[in-house]
Amino acid sequence: MARWQQHIIAGNHCFDRQLLSDAASHYQTAKQIAEGLFDSWPDPHTAAAAVIISYHNMADLYLSKALPTMAVEELQRVHRIFASALENQQLQPERRQALYCGVRKTYLALLNHRQQHAQEPAASSALAPLQNPVNGAKTIN
């Protein structure tokens, strides 16, 4: 967890100073660390938060570079990570609850992105239909 946190802090530091290439490198490393440790972290809510933060920071970086399509791709990826993990029928209740919380957060981020960037055809067309595992309804057309 400490290594992940170091990369997030370093990425945020670079982002604040407009060193976007360096920030992207730190966020990419943070994503890899968070995903790699996701199943083994003892606190599933902390693990879920680390994955979400990593992807959302990268999405924010793309938005700062006026790349909304790439931003939505990051948001979709993290949403799919959580939705796919929920398909496992052998999940412990606490891990399942953390995944449900993650799905809600990532889904809301996608809806927010769609609302903020509806006027941009590239961003709107990048929103593929997603399944909301919480209620099974088809969402985001």
C-alpha positions in Angstrom: 0.0 0.0 0.0 2.8 2.4 0.8 4.4 2.0 -2.7 1.0 2.7 -4.3 0.5 5.8 -2.1 3.9 7.1 -3.0 3.1 6.9 -6.7 -0.3 8.6 -6.2 1.3 11.4 -4.2 4.1 11.8 -6.7 1.6 11.8 -9.6 -0.5 14.5 -7.9 2.6 16.6 -7.2 3.6 16.4 -10.9 0.0 17.0 -12.0 -0.2 20.2 -9.9 3.0 21.4 -11.6 1.7 20.6 -15.1 4.3 17.9 -15.5 1.7 15.7 -17.1 4.0 13.1 -18.7 5.6 12.4 -15.3 2.2 12.4 -13.6 0.9 9.9 -16.2 3.9 7.6 -15.5 3.2 7.7 -11.7 -0.6 7.1 -12.2 0.1 4.2 -14.6 2.4 2.6 -12.0 -0.2 3.2 -9.3 -2.8 1.5 -11.4 -0.6 -1.6 -11.9 0.2 -1.8 -8.2 -3.4 -1.4 -7.1 -4.7 -4.0 -9.6 -1.9 -6.4 -8.7 -2.7 -6.3 -5.0 -6.4 -5.9 -5.3 -7.3 -9.5 -4.4 -4.7 -9.8 -1.6 -5.2 -6.6 0.4 -6.7 -7.4 3.8 -9.1 -4.4 3.7 -11.3 -4.7 0.5 -12.7 -1.2 0.8 -9.2 0.3 0.9 -8.2 -1.9 -2.1 -11.2 -0.8 -4.0 -10.5 2.8 -3.3 -6.9 2.5 -4.5 -8.0 1.0 -7.8 -10.7 3.7 -8.3 -8.4 6.6 -7.3 -5.6 5.3 -9.7 -7.9 5.2 -12.7 -9.8 8.4 -11.9 -6.6 10.3 -11.5 -5.5 9.1 -15.0 -8.9 10.1 -16.3 -8.5 13.6 -14.8 -5.1 13.9 -16.4 -6.6 13.1 -19.8 -9.3 15.7 -19.2 -6.7 18.3 -18.4 -5.2 17.5 -21.8 -8.6 17.9 -23.5 -8.8 14.2 -24.3 -12.3 13.2 -23.1 -12.4 10.0 -25.1 -9.3 8.7 -23.4 -10.7 9.8 -20.0 -13.9 7.9 -20.6 -11.9 4.8 -21.6 -10.2 4.9 -18.2 -13.5 5.2 -16.4 -14.9 2.3 -18.4 -11.9 0.1 -17.6 -12.2 0.6 -13.9 -16.0 0.0 -14.0 -15.5 -3.2 -15.9 -12.8 -4.4 -13.4 -15.4 -4.1 -10.6 -18.3 -5.5 -12.6 -16.2 -8.5 -13.7 -15.0 -9.2 -10.2 -18.6 -9.3 -9.0 -19.3 -12.2 -11.2 -17.3 -14.4 -8.8 -19.8 -16.4 -6.8 -17.2 -17.3 -4.2 -16.6 -13.8 -2.9 -16.5 -13.1 0.8 -19.4 -10.8 1.9 -17.0 -7.9 2.8 -15.2 -8.1 -0.5 -18.6 -8.3 -2.4 -19.8 -5.2 -0.5 -16.6 -3.3 -1.4 -17.1 -4.3 -5.1 -20.7 -3.1 -5.0 -19.5 0.3 -3.6 -16.9 0.4 -6.3 -19.4 -0.3 -9.1 -21.6 2.5 -7.8 -18.8 5.0 -7.7 -17.4 4.1 -11.1 -20.9 4.1 -12.7 -21.6 7.5 -11.2 -18.3 8.8 -12.6 -19.3 7.5 -16.1 -22.7 9.2 -15.8 -21.1 12.4 -14.7 -18.6 12.3 -17.5 -21.4 11.7 -20.0 -23.3 14.7 -18.7 -20.3 17.0 -18.7 -19.1 16.0 -22.2 -22.4 15.2 -24.0 -21.6 17.9 -26.6 -18.5 16.1 -27.8 -19.3 13.4 -30.3 -16.1 11.5 -29.8 -16.7 11.2 -26.0 -20.3 10.3 -26.4 -19.6 7.6 -29.0 -16.9 6.1 -26.7 -19.6 5.3 -24.1 -20.3 1.7 -24.9 -23.4 0.1 -23.3 -22.6 -1.1 -19.8 -24.3 -3.4 -17.5 -25.0 -2.2 -14.0 -24.4 -5.3 -11.8 -26.2 -3.8 -8.9 -29.6 -4.1 -10.6 -28.8 -5.8 -13.9 -30.2 -3.0 -16.0 -28.6 -2.0 -19.2 -27.1 1.5 -18.8 -25.3 4.2 -20.7 -26.3 3.8 -24.3 
